[in-house]
Amino acid sequence: MSLTDSQSNRNLNQDFIVLKHIVVEAPVELCFSRIAGQLESPAEWDPLTIHAWPISATRNRKGAVSLVLLDLGGDITHSGAMIYQYEPYHEFAWSTTGYPRIWMKWNLTSLTDSSTLIRLGTAREQDRYYIDKLWWKLRHQRKLEGDIGKTLKRLKEVLEKSYR
């Protein structure tokens, strides 16, 4: 799974990237509908999104924009967020418009009629200066990795509970 933002031709090799996955016992349609609503309102399964305010008339489609308040490992960020990839029941990706840029890409694969593999890739633009990168790594990186793991576990619980 690539997190390359096609709109900016940005190379993410120097940025902080987390890739995680989980298998959920729920159909891909249910999983995708929950994930695609992430930028409309904060979900009970998402500890990263404190609040979301949709500002475009188009929702859950490529180009839709929301304002978001994110908690990235204790680093609170307020920015615009725009969907840059949307393939129903397969991929959903968005990035923030402010600094630092944040990318989140969800990839869903239907394993059976009632189980789905969900992959989450997250990238955060790093500071240009080595000391700032080191400071962020020491202060926020582990918490963010843990929060992404919690996000997937909570999403799994919510989806499996609503599917039963």
C-alpha positions in Angstrom: 0.0 0.0 0.0 1.5 3.3 -1.0 0.7 6.5 0.8 2.0 8.7 -2.0 -0.1 11.8 -2.4 -0.6 12.1 -6.2 -1.5 15.8 -5.9 1.7 17.0 -4.5 4.3 14.5 -5.8 5.8 14.5 -2.3 8.3 11.8 -1.3 7.3 10.4 2.1 10.6 8.5 2.6 11.6 11.1 5.2 8.3 11.1 7.0 7.0 9.1 9.9 4.8 6.2 8.5 2.8 3.6 10.4 1.2 0.6 8.6 -1.1 -1.7 10.5 -3.9 -4.2 9.6 -6.7 -6.2 11.2 -9.2 -8.8 10.2 -12.8 -8.0 11.0 -15.7 -10.5 11.0 -18.1 -8.1 9.1 -18.8 -7.6 5.4 -16.7 -5.1 3.5 -19.8 -2.8 2.8 -20.4 -2.3 6.5 -16.7 -1.7 7.2 -16.4 0.8 4.4 -19.5 2.8 5.3 -18.2 3.3 8.9 -14.7 4.3 7.8 -15.9 6.6 5.1 -17.9 8.6 7.6 -14.8 9.4 9.6 -14.5 13.0 8.3 -18.2 13.8 8.9 -18.3 13.3 12.7 -16.0 11.8 15.3 -16.5 8.1 15.5 -16.6 6.2 18.8 -13.8 4.0 17.5 -11.4 6.8 16.5 -9.3 8.2 19.3 -7.3 10.3 16.7 -10.2 12.5 15.5 -11.3 14.8 18.3 -13.8 16.6 16.1 -14.8 17.0 12.4 -16.8 19.7 10.7 -17.8 18.9 7.1 -17.6 22.1 5.0 -18.2 20.9 1.5 -21.6 20.0 0.0 -20.2 16.8 -1.4 -19.6 14.2 1.2 -17.6 11.0 1.2 -16.3 11.6 -2.3 -13.0 12.6 -3.8 -12.5 16.3 -3.2 -14.8 16.5 -0.1 -13.4 18.8 2.6 -13.8 18.9 6.4 -12.1 20.8 9.2 -10.6 18.4 11.7 -9.1 18.5 15.1 -6.7 15.6 15.5 -4.7 14.2 18.4 -1.5 12.7 17.0 0.3 11.2 19.9 -0.5 14.1 22.1 0.2 16.7 19.4 -3.1 18.5 18.7 -3.5 19.6 15.1 -6.3 21.7 13.6 -6.5 21.7 9.8 -8.5 21.1 6.7 -8.8 17.5 5.5 -9.5 16.6 1.9 -10.4 13.2 0.5 -7.9 12.4 -2.3 -8.8 8.8 -3.0 -12.3 7.2 -2.8 -13.0 3.8 -4.3 -16.2 2.3 -2.8 -15.7 -0.8 -0.7 -11.9 -0.7 -1.5 -10.0 2.5 -0.6 -10.6 5.7 1.3 -7.7 8.2 1.8 -7.5 11.7 3.0 -4.8 14.2 3.9 -4.7 17.4 5.9 -4.0 20.7 4.1 -2.0 22.4 6.8 1.4 21.8 8.4 2.3 19.2 9.4 0.6 17.2 6.6 -1.1 14.0 7.7 -2.1 11.2 5.4 -4.5 8.4 6.3 -5.2 5.7 3.8 -7.7 2.8 4.4 -7.5 -0.2 2.2 -10.2 -2.9 2.5 -10.1 -6.4 1.1 -13.1 -8.8 1.3 -11.8 -12.2 2.5 -15.2 -13.9 2.6 -18.8 -12.7 2.5 -18.5 -11.9 6.2 -14.9 -11.0 6.9 -12.7 -8.1 5.8 -9.0 -7.3 6.0 -8.6 -3.7 6.9 -5.2 -2.0 6.3 -4.5 1.5 7.7 -1.5 3.5 6.6 -0.7 6.8 8.4 2.0 9.2 7.6 3.0 12.5 9.2 5.2 15.1 7.6 8.4 15.5 9.6 10.2 18.7 10.4 13.2 19.6 8.3 15.5 19.9 11.2 17.0 16.8 12.9 16.5 18.1 16.4 12.8 18.7 15.8 12.4 15.2 14.2 14.1 13.7 17.3 11.9 15.7 19.7 8.7 14.5 17.9 10.0 10.9 17.9 10.8 10.9 21.6 7.6 12.8 22.6 4.8 11.6 20.3 5.8 8.6 18.1 5.0 5.7 20.5 1.7 7.1 21.6 0.7 7.6 18.0 1.6 4.0 17.1 -0.4 2.8 20.1 -3.4 5.0 19.2 -3.5 3.6 15.7 -3.5 0.1 17.1 -6.4 1.2 19.5 -8.2 2.7 16.5 -8.2 -0.7 14.6 -9.1 -2.7 17.7 -12.0 -0.4 18.6 -13.2 -0.4 15.0 -13.2 -4.2 15.0 -15.2 -4.3 18.2 -17.8 -1.8 16.9 -18.1 -3.5 13.5 -18.4 -7.0 14.8 -20.9 -5.9 17.5 -23.2 -4.1 14.9 -22.9 -7.1 12.4 -24.1 -9.7 14.9 
